[in-house]
């Protein structure tokens, strides 16, 4: 199994309410992608504590690197990626085998 973890910060220029609304859209949109073939699990965390230096975390599990690659080019993922890129910054990612 391949673990895929991505973190983001809110992009500057949005209000606190807008950030909360955008984070909820990200959570709902990404977690809805769990039905894509090869995806085992997708969880998005949007309630970071004040001690955190990231605002949103995607913690996902895939059957293989090939499954992750298919997920990344899936049209629904591409659509979510465009939205996420418009409201976040400072993306960080780590992928590893469990």
Biopython code that builds the backbone (N, CA, C, O; Angstrom):
import numpy as np
from Bio.PDB.StructureBuilder import StructureBuilder

atoms = [
    (1, "UNK", "N", (0.836, -1.177, 0.000)),
    (1, "UNK", "CA", (0.000, 0.000, 0.000)),
    (1, "UNK", "C", (0.888, 1.250, 0.000)),
    (1, "UNK", "O", (1.963, 1.270, 0.600)),
    (2, "UNK", "N", (0.413, 2.272, -0.680)),
    (2, "UNK", "CA", (1.154, 3.520, -0.807)),
    (2, "UNK", "C", (0.408, 4.628, -0.062)),
    (2, "UNK", "O", (-0.762, 4.888, -0.340)),
    (3, "UNK", "N", (1.077, 5.269, 0.869)),
    (3, "UNK", "CA", (0.511, 6.386, 1.621)),
    (3, "UNK", "C", (0.879, 7.682, 0.887)),
    (3, "UNK", "O", (2.032, 7.890, 0.508)),
    (4, "UNK", "N", (-0.121, 8.543, 0.696)),
    (4, "UNK", "CA", (0.050, 9.825, 0.006)),
    (4, "UNK", "C", (-0.490, 10.901, 0.937)),
    (4, "UNK", "O", (-1.693, 10.973, 1.185)),
    (5, "UNK", "N", (0.414, 11.741, 1.454)),
    (5, "UNK", "CA", (0.031, 12.784, 2.400)),
    (5, "UNK", "C", (0.393, 14.136, 1.784)),
    (5, "UNK", "O", (1.519, 14.347, 1.335)),
    (6, "UNK", "N", (-0.579, 15.044, 1.772)),
    (6, "UNK", "CA", (-0.374, 16.384, 1.235)),
    (6, "UNK", "C", (-0.872, 17.387, 2.270)),
    (6, "UNK", "O", (-1.900, 17.171, 2.913)),
    (7, "UNK", "N", (-0.136, 18.485, 2.425)),
    (7, "UNK", "CA", (-0.550, 19.548, 3.336)),
    (7, "UNK", "C", (-0.548, 20.878, 2.589)),
    (7, "UNK", "O", (0.191, 21.069, 1.623)),
    (8, "UNK", "N", (-1.388, 21.785, 3.059)),
    (8, "UNK", "CA", (-1.483, 23.119, 2.473)),
    (8, "UNK", "C", (-1.701, 24.141, 3.574)),
    (8, "UNK", "O", (-2.104, 23.818, 4.692)),
    (9, "UNK", "N", (-1.418, 25.390, 3.214)),
    (9, "UNK", "CA", (-1.814, 26.545, 4.016)),
    (9, "UNK", "C", (-2.843, 27.324, 3.216)),
    (9, "UNK", "O", (-2.890, 27.257, 1.988)),
    (10, "UNK", "N", (-3.665, 28.063, 3.944)),
    (10, "UNK", "CA", (-4.610, 28.946, 3.275)),
    (10, "UNK", "C", (-3.845, 30.020, 2.513)),
    (10, "UNK", "O", (-2.820, 30.518, 2.978)),
    (11, "UNK", "N", (-4.351, 30.365, 1.353)),
    (11, "UNK", "CA", (-3.757, 31.445, 0.569)),
    (11, "UNK", "C", (-4.116, 32.779, 1.215)),
    (11, "UNK", "O", (-5.226, 32.956, 1.715)),
    (12, "UNK", "N", (-3.187, 33.699, 1.201)),
    (12, "UNK", "CA", (-3.431, 35.039, 1.731)),
    (12, "UNK", "C", (-4.563, 35.716, 0.961)),
    (12, "UNK", "O", (-4.760, 35.468, -0.229)),
    (13, "UNK", "N", (-5.302, 36.575, 1.662)),
    (13, "UNK", "CA", (-6.324, 37.371, 1.004)),
    (13, "UNK", "C", (-7.744, 36.902, 1.235)),
    (13, "UNK", "O", (-8.692, 37.563, 0.811)),
    (14, "UNK", "N", (-7.907, 35.769, 1.903)),
    (14, "UNK", "CA", (-9.248, 35.261, 2.210)),
    (14, "UNK", "C", (-9.561, 35.535, 3.678)),
    (14, "UNK", "O", (-8.664, 35.538, 4.522)),
    (15, "UNK", "N", (-10.828, 35.762, 3.973)),
    (15, "UNK", "CA", (-11.249, 35.944, 5.356)),
    (15, "UNK", "C", (-11.267, 34.596, 6.074)),
    (15, "UNK", "O", (-11.184, 33.547, 5.434)),
    (16, "UNK", "N", (-11.375, 34.623, 7.383)),
    (16, "UNK", "CA", (-11.457, 33.383, 8.159)),
    (16, "UNK", "C", (-12.665, 32.554, 7.728)),
    (16, "UNK", "O", (-12.567, 31.334, 7.597)),
    (17, "UNK", "N", (-13.798, 33.208, 7.510)),
    (17, "UNK", "CA", (-14.994, 32.489, 7.063)),
    (17, "UNK", "C", (-14.792, 31.878, 5.678)),
    (17, "UNK", "O", (-15.211, 30.746, 5.433)),
    (18, "UNK", "N", (-14.157, 32.616, 4.776)),
    (18, "UNK", "CA", (-13.881, 32.082, 3.437)),
    (18, "UNK", "C", (-12.932, 30.886, 3.524)),
    (18, "UNK", "O", (-13.118, 29.895, 2.817)),
    (19, "UNK", "N", (-11.914, 30.973, 4.389)),
    (19, "UNK", "CA", (-10.994, 29.847, 4.561)),
    (19, "UNK", "C", (-11.736, 28.614, 5.061)),
    (19, "UNK", "O", (-11.494, 27.509, 4.578)),
    (20, "UNK", "N", (-12.629, 28.791, 6.016)),
    (20, "UNK", "CA", (-13.396, 27.653, 6.540)),
    (20, "UNK", "C", (-14.282, 27.052, 5.454)),
    (20, "UNK", "O", (-14.375, 25.831, 5.331)),
    (21, "UNK", "N", (-14.925, 27.901, 4.674)),
    (21, "UNK", "CA", (-15.787, 27.430, 3.586)),
    (21, "UNK", "C", (-14.968, 26.695, 2.525)),
    (21, "UNK", "O", (-15.365, 25.627, 2.061)),
    (22, "UNK", "N", (-13.826, 27.268, 2.142)),
    (22, "UNK", "CA", (-12.964, 26.622, 1.151)),
    (22, "UNK", "C", (-12.422, 25.293, 1.666)),
    (22, "UNK", "O", (-12.356, 24.320, 0.915)),
    (23, "UNK", "N", (-12.034, 25.242, 2.934)),
    (23, "UNK", "CA", (-11.522, 23.999, 3.521)),
    (23, "UNK", "C", (-12.589, 22.919, 3.493)),
    (23, "UNK", "O", (-12.288, 21.762, 3.198)),
    (24, "UNK", "N", (-13.823, 23.275, 3.795)),
    (24, "UNK", "CA", (-14.914, 22.299, 3.766)),
    (24, "UNK", "C", (-15.143, 21.786, 2.345)),
    (24, "UNK", "O", (-15.386, 20.595, 2.152)),
    (25, "UNK", "N", (-15.068, 22.668, 1.354)),
    (25, "UNK", "CA", (-15.197, 22.247, -0.043)),
    (25, "UNK", "C", (-14.072, 21.282, -0.415)),
    (25, "UNK", "O", (-14.305, 20.290, -1.105)),
    (26, "UNK", "N", (-12.860, 21.572, 0.041)),
    (26, "UNK", "CA", (-11.723, 20.687, -0.232)),
    (26, "UNK", "C", (-11.961, 19.327, 0.407)),
    (26, "UNK", "O", (-11.787, 18.297, -0.244)),
    (27, "UNK", "N", (-12.354, 19.317, 1.666)),
    (27, "UNK", "CA", (-12.609, 18.063, 2.383)),
    (27, "UNK", "C", (-13.669, 17.233, 1.664)),
    (27, "UNK", "O", (-13.457, 16.054, 1.380)),
    (28, "UNK", "N", (-14.800, 17.849, 1.375)),
    (28, "UNK", "CA", (-15.893, 17.125, 0.734)),
    (28, "UNK", "C", (-15.507, 16.655, -0.667)),
    (28, "UNK", "O", (-15.813, 15.530, -1.060)),
    (29, "UNK", "N", (-14.837, 17.522, -1.408)),
    (29, "UNK", "CA", (-14.461, 17.174, -2.778)),
    (29, "UNK", "C", (-13.442, 16.060, -2.862)),
    (29, "UNK", "O", (-13.588, 15.144, -3.671)),
    (30, "UNK", "N", (-12.405, 16.127, -2.031)),
    (30, "UNK", "CA", (-11.383, 15.084, -2.062)),
    (30, "UNK", "C", (-11.902, 13.757, -1.513)),
    (30, "UNK", "O", (-11.630, 12.700, -2.083)),
    (31, "UNK", "N", (-12.642, 13.808, -0.419)),
    (31, "UNK", "CA", (-13.159, 12.558, 0.156)),
    (31, "UNK", "C", (-14.155, 11.879, -0.785)),
    (31, "UNK", "O", (-14.326, 10.662, -0.714)),
    (32, "UNK", "N", (-14.807, 12.630, -1.655)),
    (32, "UNK", "CA", (-15.719, 12.055, -2.643)),
    (32, "UNK", "C", (-14.971, 11.259, -3.717)),
    (32, "UNK", "O", (-15.581, 10.479, -4.449)),
    (33, "UNK", "N", (-13.649, 11.456, -3.813)),
    (33, "UNK", "CA", (-12.845, 10.750, -4.814)),
    (33, "UNK", "C", (-12.455, 9.344, -4.366)),
    (33, "UNK", "O", (-11.755, 8.635, -5.090)),
    (34, "UNK", "N", (-12.896, 8.941, -3.194)),
    (34, "UNK", "CA", (-12.537, 7.622, -2.663)),
    (34, "UNK", "C", (-13.056, 6.478, -3.538)),
    (34, "UNK", "O", (-12.581, 5.349, -3.419)),
    (35, "UNK", "N", (-14.016, 6.755, -4.409)),
    (35, "UNK", "CA", (-14.574, 5.716, -5.280)),
    (35, "UNK", "C", (-13.717, 5.423, -6.509)),
    (35, "UNK", "O", (-14.010, 4.483, -7.248)),
    (36, "UNK", "N", (-12.673, 6.202, -6.740)),
    (36, "UNK", "CA", (-11.795, 5.967, -7.888)),
    (36, "UNK", "C", (-11.056, 4.648, -7.686)),
    (36, "UNK", "O", (-10.582, 4.357, -6.588)),
    (37, "UNK", "N", (-10.962, 3.853, -8.746)),
    (37, "UNK", "CA", (-10.269, 2.563, -8.671)),
    (37, "UNK", "C", (-8.856, 2.734, -8.124)),
    (37, "UNK", "O", (-8.128, 3.637, -8.535)),
    (38, "UNK", "N", (-8.478, 1.869, -7.202)),
    (38, "UNK", "CA", (-7.144, 1.878, -6.630)),
    (38, "UNK", "C", (-7.008, 2.715, -5.380)),
    (38, "UNK", "O", (-5.995, 2.638, -4.684)),
    (39, "UNK", "N", (-8.029, 3.525, -5.084)),
    (39, "UNK", "CA", (-8.022, 4.315, -3.853)),
    (39, "UNK", "C", (-8.551, 3.442, -2.727)),
    (39, "UNK", "O", (-9.633, 2.866, -2.841)),
    (40, "UNK", "N", (-7.803, 3.344, -1.655)),
    (40, "UNK", "CA", (-8.229, 2.566, -0.490)),
    (40, "UNK", "C", (-8.932, 3.472, 0.510)),
    (40, "UNK", "O", (-9.963, 3.109, 1.076)),
    (41, "UNK", "N", (-8.361, 4.659, 0.722)),
    (41, "UNK", "CA", (-8.921, 5.568, 1.728)),
    (41, "UNK", "C", (-8.466, 6.994, 1.452)),
    (41, "UNK", "O", (-7.328, 7.230, 1.045)),
    (42, "UNK", "N", (-9.379, 7.945, 1.681)),
    (42, "UNK", "CA", (-9.041, 9.367, 1.621)),
    (42, "UNK", "C", (-9.662, 10.045, 2.830)),
    (42, "UNK", "O", (-10.872, 9.966, 3.047)),
    (43, "UNK", "N", (-8.831, 10.709, 3.610)),
    (43, "UNK", "CA", (-9.282, 11.488, 4.759)),
    (43, "UNK", "C", (-8.655, 12.876, 4.659)),
    (43, "UNK", "O", (-7.469, 13.012, 4.359)),
    (44, "UNK", "N", (-9.462, 13.901, 4.912)),
    (44, "UNK", "CA", (-8.978, 15.275, 4.900)),
    (44, "UNK", "C", (-9.277, 15.883, 6.256)),
    (44, "UNK", "O", (-10.398, 15.790, 6.756)),
    (45, "UNK", "N", (-8.259, 16.512, 6.853)),
    (45, "UNK", "CA", (-8.370, 17.121, 8.174)),
    (45, "UNK", "C", (-8.266, 18.634, 8.023)),
    (45, "UNK", "O", (-7.312, 19.145, 7.437)),
    (46, "UNK", "N", (-9.260, 19.344, 8.557)),
    (46, "UNK", "CA", (-9.322, 20.796, 8.365)),
    (46, "UNK", "C", (-9.395, 21.559, 9.686)),
    (46, "UNK", "O", (-9.545, 22.781, 9.675)),
    (47, "UNK", "N", (-9.295, 20.883, 10.800)),
    (47, "UNK", "CA", (-9.402, 21.532, 12.109)),
    (47, "UNK", "C", (-8.068, 21.527, 12.833)),
    (47, "UNK", "O", (-7.950, 20.998, 13.938)),
    (48, "UNK", "N", (-7.068, 22.120, 12.204)),
    (48, "UNK", "CA", (-5.723, 22.130, 12.772)),
    (48, "UNK", "C", (-5.684, 22.962, 14.060)),
    (48, "UNK", "O", (-6.356, 23.987, 14.175)),
    (49, "UNK", "N", (-4.904, 22.508, 14.998)),
    (49, "UNK", "CA", (-4.702, 23.249, 16.239)),
    (49, "UNK", "C", (-3.798, 24.452, 15.980)),
    (49, "UNK", "O", (-3.087, 24.495, 14.976)),
    (50, "UNK", "N", (-3.827, 25.416, 16.876)),
    (50, "UNK", "CA", (-3.019, 26.632, 16.707)),
    (50, "UNK", "C", (-1.515, 26.336, 16.727)),
    (50, "UNK", "O", (-0.722, 27.155, 16.262)),
    (51, "UNK", "N", (-1.118, 25.189, 17.254)),
    (51, "UNK", "CA", (0.299, 24.810, 17.280)),
    (51, "UNK", "C", (0.792, 24.296, 15.919)),
    (51, "UNK", "O", (1.985, 24.047, 15.748)),
    (52, "UNK", "N", (-0.113, 24.140, 14.961)),
    (52, "UNK", "CA", (0.226, 23.597, 13.642)),
    (52, "UNK", "C", (0.781, 24.682, 12.729)),
    (52, "UNK", "O", (0.495, 25.867, 12.903)),
    (53, "UNK", "N", (1.586, 24.254, 11.745)),
    (53, "UNK", "CA", (2.058, 25.203, 10.743)),
    (53, "UNK", "C", (1.478, 24.893, 9.363)),
    (53, "UNK", "O", (1.924, 25.455, 8.362)),
    (54, "UNK", "N", (0.501, 24.016, 9.307)),
    (54, "UNK", "CA", (-0.262, 23.729, 8.093)),
    (54, "UNK", "C", (-1.739, 23.772, 8.456)),
    (54, "UNK", "O", (-2.119, 23.479, 9.590)),
    (55, "UNK", "N", (-2.572, 24.142, 7.480)),
    (55, "UNK", "CA", (-3.996, 24.320, 7.735)),
    (55, "UNK", "C", (-4.853, 23.127, 7.330)),
    (55, "UNK", "O", (-5.863, 22.839, 7.972)),
    (56, "UNK", "N", (-4.453, 22.431, 6.265)),
    (56, "UNK", "CA", (-5.246, 21.329, 5.715)),
    (56, "UNK", "C", (-4.315, 20.150, 5.464)),
    (56, "UNK", "O", (-3.190, 20.324, 4.994)),
    (57, "UNK", "N", (-4.795, 18.943, 5.783)),
    (57, "UNK", "CA", (-4.015, 17.725, 5.554)),
    (57, "UNK", "C", (-4.870, 16.711, 4.792)),
    (57, "UNK", "O", (-6.002, 16.416, 5.176)),
    (58, "UNK", "N", (-4.311, 16.192, 3.720)),
    (58, "UNK", "CA", (-4.880, 15.054, 2.996)),
    (58, "UNK", "C", (-4.055, 13.840, 3.380)),
    (58, "UNK", "O", (-2.838, 13.834, 3.198)),
    (59, "UNK", "N", (-4.703, 12.817, 3.906)),
    (59, "UNK", "CA", (-4.036, 11.566, 4.261)),
    (59, "UNK", "C", (-4.758, 10.474, 3.489)),
    (59, "UNK", "O", (-5.898, 10.133, 3.805)),
    (60, "UNK", "N", (-4.097, 9.926, 2.479)),
    (60, "UNK", "CA", (-4.757, 8.961, 1.606)),
    (60, "UNK", "C", (-3.906, 7.707, 1.429)),
    (60, "UNK", "O", (-2.690, 7.713, 1.626)),
    (61, "UNK", "N", (-4.592, 6.639, 1.052)),
    (61, "UNK", "CA", (-3.946, 5.337, 0.888)),
    (61, "UNK", "C", (-4.356, 4.760, -0.461)),
    (61, "UNK", "O", (-5.532, 4.770, -0.824)),
    (62, "UNK", "N", (-3.359, 4.253, -1.206)),
    (62, "UNK", "CA", (-3.579, 3.704, -2.540)),
    (62, "UNK", "C", (-3.018, 2.292, -2.618)),
    (62, "UNK", "O", (-2.114, 1.919, -1.869)),
    (63, "UNK", "N", (-3.573, 1.520, -3.538)),
    (63, "UNK", "CA", (-3.112, 0.147, -3.718)),
    (63, "UNK", "C", (-1.678, 0.082, -4.230)),
    (63, "UNK", "O", (-0.947, -0.856, -3.913)),
    (64, "UNK", "N", (-1.264, 1.092, -5.034)),
    (64, "UNK", "CA", (0.056, 1.046, -5.675)),
    (64, "UNK", "C", (0.415, 2.418, -6.231)),
    (64, "UNK", "O", (-0.404, 3.337, -6.219)),
    (65, "UNK", "N", (1.651, 2.546, -6.719)),
    (65, "UNK", "CA", (2.059, 3.781, -7.390)),
    (65, "UNK", "C", (1.231, 4.003, -8.650)),
    (65, "UNK", "O", (0.908, 5.141, -8.990)),
    (66, "UNK", "N", (0.891, 2.926, -9.340)),
    (66, "UNK", "CA", (0.071, 3.040, -10.542)),
    (66, "UNK", "C", (-1.312, 3.589, -10.200)),
    (66, "UNK", "O", (-1.859, 4.407, -10.941)),
    (67, "UNK", "N", (-1.876, 3.141, -9.081)),
    (67, "UNK", "CA", (-3.190, 3.640, -8.648)),
    (67, "UNK", "C", (-3.114, 5.129, -8.324)),
    (67, "UNK", "O", (-4.019, 5.885, -8.674)),
    (68, "UNK", "N", (-2.045, 5.554, -7.660)),
    (68, "UNK", "CA", (-1.862, 6.975, -7.365)),
    (68, "UNK", "C", (-1.742, 7.771, -8.661)),
    (68, "UNK", "O", (-2.329, 8.846, -8.784)),
    (69, "UNK", "N", (-0.998, 7.263, -9.612)),
    (69, "UNK", "CA", (-0.829, 7.946, -10.897)),
    (69, "UNK", "C", (-2.168, 8.080, -11.626)),
    (69, "UNK", "O", (-2.443, 9.122, -12.221)),
    (70, "UNK", "N", (-2.987, 7.054, -11.586)),
    (70, "UNK", "CA", (-4.309, 7.117, -12.219)),
    (70, "UNK", "C", (-5.210, 8.132, -11.518)),
    (70, "UNK", "O", (-5.943, 8.874, -12.172)),
    (71, "UNK", "N", (-5.154, 8.162, -10.216)),
    (71, "UNK", "CA", (-5.917, 9.120, -9.415)),
    (71, "UNK", "C", (-5.524, 10.546, -9.788)),
    (71, "UNK", "O", (-6.383, 11.416, -9.928)),
    (72, "UNK", "N", (-4.235, 10.780, -9.946)),
    (72, "UNK", "CA", (-3.744, 12.131, -10.201)),
    (72, "UNK", "C", (-4.184, 12.683, -11.553)),
    (72, "UNK", "O", (-4.245, 13.902, -11.718)),
    (73, "UNK", "N", (-4.489, 11.833, -12.515)),
    (73, "UNK", "CA", (-4.941, 12.309, -13.828)),
    (73, "UNK", "C", (-6.454, 12.173, -14.007)),
    (73, "UNK", "O", (-6.986, 12.534, -15.057)),
    (74, "UNK", "N", (-7.137, 11.663, -13.010)),
    (74, "UNK", "CA", (-8.591, 11.517, -13.091)),
    (74, "UNK", "C", (-9.224, 12.904, -13.228)),
    (74, "UNK", "O", (-8.816, 13.830, -12.527)),
    (75, "UNK", "N", (-10.207, 13.066, -14.109)),
    (75, "UNK", "CA", (-10.815, 14.385, -14.323)),
    (75, "UNK", "C", (-11.369, 15.049, -13.059)),
    (75, "UNK", "O", (-11.249, 16.264, -12.903)),
    (76, "UNK", "N", (-11.962, 14.282, -12.170)),
    (76, "UNK", "CA", (-12.500, 14.867, -10.937)),
    (76, "UNK", "C", (-11.384, 15.341, -10.012)),
    (76, "UNK", "O", (-11.529, 16.352, -9.325)),
    (77, "UNK", "N", (-10.265, 14.606, -9.995)),
    (77, "UNK", "CA", (-9.112, 15.038, -9.197)),
    (77, "UNK", "C", (-8.520, 16.308, -9.797)),
    (77, "UNK", "O", (-8.158, 17.229, -9.065)),
    (78, "UNK", "N", (-8.420, 16.365, -11.123)),
    (78, "UNK", "CA", (-7.888, 17.560, -11.789)),
    (78, "UNK", "C", (-8.752, 18.781, -11.453)),
    (78, "UNK", "O", (-8.228, 19.868, -11.210)),
    (79, "UNK", "N", (-10.075, 18.597, -11.441)),
    (79, "UNK", "CA", (-10.983, 19.697, -11.117)),
    (79, "UNK", "C", (-10.763, 20.165, -9.679)),
    (79, "UNK", "O", (-10.704, 21.366, -9.418)),
    (80, "UNK", "N", (-10.642, 19.222, -8.750)),
    (80, "UNK", "CA", (-10.381, 19.577, -7.354)),
    (80, "UNK", "C", (-9.020, 20.249, -7.220)),
    (80, "UNK", "O", (-8.873, 21.214, -6.470)),
    (81, "UNK", "N", (-8.036, 19.749, -7.937)),
    (81, "UNK", "CA", (-6.696, 20.332, -7.884)),
    (81, "UNK", "C", (-6.688, 21.788, -8.311)),
    (81, "UNK", "O", (-5.981, 22.607, -7.724)),
    (82, "UNK", "N", (-7.471, 22.113, -9.327)),
    (82, "UNK", "CA", (-7.551, 23.505, -9.784)),
    (82, "UNK", "C", (-8.159, 24.385, -8.691)),
    (82, "UNK", "O", (-7.674, 25.486, -8.429)),
    (83, "UNK", "N", (-9.221, 23.891, -8.059)),
    (83, "UNK", "CA", (-9.835, 24.674, -6.980)),
    (83, "UNK", "C", (-8.868, 24.828, -5.809)),
    (83, "UNK", "O", (-8.691, 25.928, -5.284)),
    (84, "UNK", "N", (-8.240, 23.720, -5.400)),
    (84, "UNK", "CA", (-7.315, 23.766, -4.268)),
    (84, "UNK", "C", (-6.186, 24.754, -4.541)),
    (84, "UNK", "O", (-5.805, 25.525, -3.660)),
    (85, "UNK", "N", (-5.657, 24.732, -5.746)),
    (85, "UNK", "CA", (-4.587, 25.655, -6.108)),
    (85, "UNK", "C", (-5.002, 27.114, -6.066)),
    (85, "UNK", "O", (-4.163, 27.997, -5.884)),
    (86, "UNK", "N", (-6.293, 27.372, -6.233)),
    (86, "UNK", "CA", (-6.777, 28.753, -6.228)),
    (86, "UNK", "C", (-6.983, 29.307, -4.823)),
    (86, "UNK", "O", (-7.105, 30.521, -4.653)),
    (87, "UNK", "N", (-7.025, 28.430, -3.804)),
    (87, "UNK", "CA", (-7.330, 28.900, -2.444)),
    (87, "UNK", "C", (-6.275, 28.511, -1.414)),
    (87, "UNK", "O", (-6.419, 28.832, -0.234)),
    (88, "UNK", "N", (-5.204, 27.815, -1.846)),
    (88, "UNK", "CA", (-4.158, 27.389, -0.914)),
    (88, "UNK", "C", (-2.777, 27.760, -1.455)),
    (88, "UNK", "O", (-2.618, 28.161, -2.608)),
    (89, "UNK", "N", (-1.786, 27.608, -0.574)),
    (89, "UNK", "CA", (-0.385, 27.838, -0.933)),
    (89, "UNK", "C", (0.489, 26.916, -0.090)),
    (89, "UNK", "O", (-0.003, 26.239, 0.814)),
    (90, "UNK", "N", (1.755, 26.893, -0.382)),
    (90, "UNK", "CA", (2.746, 26.140, 0.408)),
    (90, "UNK", "C", (2.445, 24.644, 0.466)),
    (90, "UNK", "O", (2.519, 24.035, 1.534)),
    (91, "UNK", "N", (2.106, 24.053, -0.679)),
    (91, "UNK", "CA", (1.817, 22.622, -0.729)),
    (91, "UNK", "C", (3.077, 21.830, -0.385)),
    (91, "UNK", "O", (4.175, 22.153, -0.837)),
    (92, "UNK", "N", (2.898, 20.796, 0.417)),
    (92, "UNK", "CA", (3.972, 19.839, 0.711)),
    (92, "UNK", "C", (3.390, 18.444, 0.567)),
    (92, "UNK", "O", (2.219, 18.220, 0.875)),
    (93, "UNK", "N", (4.205, 17.503, 0.100)),
    (93, "UNK", "CA", (3.720, 16.146, -0.159)),
    (93, "UNK", "C", (4.790, 15.136, 0.229)),
    (93, "UNK", "O", (5.989, 15.378, 0.083)),
    (94, "UNK", "N", (4.319, 13.995, 0.730)),
    (94, "UNK", "CA", (5.201, 12.851, 0.936)),
    (94, "UNK", "C", (4.424, 11.597, 0.549)),
    (94, "UNK", "O", (3.261, 11.433, 0.918)),
    (95, "UNK", "N", (5.083, 10.718, -0.199)),
    (95, "UNK", "CA", (4.525, 9.429, -0.591)),
    (95, "UNK", "C", (5.485, 8.349, -0.098)),
    (95, "UNK", "O", (6.702, 8.492, -0.215)),
    (96, "UNK", "N", (4.937, 7.277, 0.447)),
    (96, "UNK", "CA", (5.795, 6.180, 0.911)),
    (96, "UNK", "C", (4.993, 4.896, 0.985)),
    (96, "UNK", "O", (3.767, 4.910, 1.100)),
    (97, "UNK", "N", (5.712, 3.789, 0.917)),
    (97, "UNK", "CA", (5.075, 2.475, 1.054)),
    (97, "UNK", "C", (4.965, 2.107, 2.519)),
    (97, "UNK", "O", (5.897, 2.294, 3.301)),
    (98, "UNK", "N", (3.811, 1.584, 2.867)),
    (98, "UNK", "CA", (3.603, 1.098, 4.248)),
    (98, "UNK", "C", (3.969, -0.357, 4.325)),
    (98, "UNK", "O", (3.869, -0.963, 5.391)),
]
sb = StructureBuilder()
sb.init_structure("model")
sb.init_model(0)
sb.init_chain("A")
sb.init_seg("    ")
for serial, (resi, resn, name, xyz) in enumerate(atoms, 1):
    if name == "N":
        sb.init_residue(resn, " ", resi, " ")
    sb.init_atom(name, np.array(xyz, "f"), 0.0, 1.0, " ", f" {name:<3s}", serial, name[0])
structure = sb.get_structure()
